[in-house]
């Protein structure tokens, strides 16, 4: 199943453009795209603003930031190397926070056992803040975890 904002449900609801609010480190995010684009800004106040954006509006806000020249992203005023374990841990934390959103959970579970792909995404980590592999592997891990919780009766 190809995850894309232009696809039908549930794929469109799993796009980073989808308006699924979550909170990470006390920062309210209106969408995963807002969070990801915010990482391109070193100023924490600007980051908070970008986190409040959804979809294309968020993407356009971060589009001209040339973070890839230094491979440096930021979270809450702290510089983070794009290729570091610290960055991967931040992505994990963000997706775990997103996974608390019930509409996101419902859409993810609606994919059943489908293989999740993202053909519009990039695979070169030096050119994107989230590769297709980073994105789809996290969605799959979260789906597996949710399905296990349902099987064990820990979730409805």
Secondary structure, 3 states (H helix, E strand, C coil): CECCCCCCCCCHHHCCCCCCCEEECCEEECCHHHHHHHCCCCCHHHHHHHHCCCHHHHHHHHCCCCHHHCCEEEECCEEEECCCHHHHHHHHHHHHHHCCCHHHHHHHHCCCCCCCECCCCCCCCCCCCCCHHHHHHHHHHHHHHHHHHHHCCCCC
